[in-house]
Each structure stands twice: as structure tokens, then as C-alpha cells.
Amino acid sequence: MILKGNRHSDHRGTITYNNDFDTSQIRRIYTIENISVDFIRGWQGHKIEQRWFAAMKGSFEISAIQVDNFDQPSKDLKSTVYTIDDQFLSYLHIPAGYITAIRALQEESKLLVLSDYGMGEIKDEYRFDLNYFNH
């Protein structure tokens, strides 16, 4: 689900904002910068942790799959593809139980990632080969 941000410009410059995003659950913040637009970071995700993504610079395509079994997921699970960019401070919310594949659509794009668990607080990281799913 995308939490749509907004933008205001005047003679002083531009402000992007998201007054509807409740940050009270956030425990950790980090950024991702893929090496190139050809690189896809994924599939990885969490059974318990949820995340929010916002493009700080450039744009990203983020594919998400709801996993049916984290020990051995069905290969036929379908992905939903989202595109976010730095024009508005919109957040893509990925709930617990999903994995993602992240691709920058422009060189030097930078993605902000927010999580509701601190680093090392739980063991909840799952990774699958990019070619694992038949979608």
C-alpha cells in the first residue's frame, strides 16, 4: 500500500511531505543505493518485521510477494509491482509476511527504509534466489 505524500513549491523552493504517515512504530532507519539500474536486490523479506520505503533520490521499482510458507514457499506466488520516486514523499508499506525485490530505475537513486524492529532484535530475515519464483 502506498501512503501518498505531497509537494509544495513557491519562490523559496520545494517541500515534500507526508503528514499522514504515523512514525510511532519505527525502530530503525537505513538507506539503500543499488550499484546500477541493472542490479535487482532480492528476494528478501520478513515474516514478522514490516518495512516502509521512500525514494530520497531518483526512482525505484519494488516487487512484493506475500509468502505462503517461509521454509519452502510455493514457486507460483505472484508479485505486485510498485513504483516510487522522489517527487513526493510517498511511502510504500510492506507488511510482515512479504519479501521484496528492489531495482533502481535511475542511476544514483537512493531509497530510505524504515523498520519496526531494531537491528538484531529478532531473527527474521529470509532470502530467496531471484529466479526461485515462476512469475
N, C-alpha and C positions, 0 to 999 in steps of 0.2 A: 504494500500500500504506500502510495506517495503522499506525504504531508506537504502540500504545496506552499511554497514560500512566496515572497513578493519582492518588489523592487520600487524604489523611488529615486528619481533623478531631478535635480534642479541646478541652478547656477553654481552650487558649491561642489557638486559631484553626485555620486550614486551610493545609495544604501540598499543592500539586500537584507531581508529579514524574514523571520518566521515566528510570529507572535503566538501561534497555536501549538508549537512543539513544547511538550512538558519534559524538561530535562531532569526531573527529580530521580529517575531510575538510573541515570548514567553513573558508572563507576570507573570507566577507563576510556581514554581518547587516544587515537593514533591516526597517522596518515599512511596512504599507500601511493606510490608512484611506480607504475609498471615501467620496465626497461624500454618497451617500444609498443606501438599500436598493434604489432603482430603477436605479442605475448598475451596469453589468457591465464589469469591466476585462478585456479580452481581445480576441481571441485573441492570445496572445503566448507565446513559449517559446524553447527552445534545442535545438540539435542535439547539443551537446557538454556543456553545463552541466546539472547536476542541482540540484534545489531541495527544501527541506523547509519545510512550512508548519505553524504552530501558532497557534491563536486565543488572543490575550492578553486580549482583552475581547470579549464577545459571541459571535457565531457566523457562520460562512461556509459558502457552497456553492461548491465548487470543481469545475469540469468539466475533464476532461483528455482530450486526443486524442493518440494515437500517430500521428505524421506519417509518411506513406509517402515523400514527396518534398518537401523544404523549398522547392524552387524553384517547384513547382506541385503542391500536394497535391490528392489526389482530393477532390471535393466531398462524396462519400458516406461519409466516415470517421465512425465513431460515437464518441460521447463517453461517458465513465464519470463519474458524478457522485458526489462525496464531500461529506459534511457534517462539519465540525469545530466544536467550541465550547470555551469557556474552563473547563468543569467539570473537565477532566482535562488534563494536559499531554501530549496526544497529538500526534504529528507525522504529517502526510501527506507521504510521499516521492513526488516526481515525478521519475522517472529522465530521463536525457538522451534526446532524441528525441521529447519531448512538448511540447504547447502547452496553456495553461490559460485559462479564463475564470473570474473571481473575482467573486462577489456577496456582499455583507454581508447577513445575514438579520435583523440588528438595527441600529438607529441607533447610531452611535458605536462600532461594532465596530473592533477593531484586530488586524491579522494580522502575526505575526512571520514573516519569510522568511530562510532560511539558504541560502547558495550555496557550491558547492565551487570557485568561481573569483572572484578579486578584480575590482573594477570596472576595466574597460578592459584586462584581461589578455588577453582573446580577443574577436574579433568574432563573436558567436554569438547575436544577438537577431533573432528572426523575429516579425513581426506580420501578422495577417490580420484582415479586417473581420469583425465579429460575425455577419454574415449570409452569410459565404462558404460555410459548410458546410450541407448539406441535412438534418441530423439532426433 
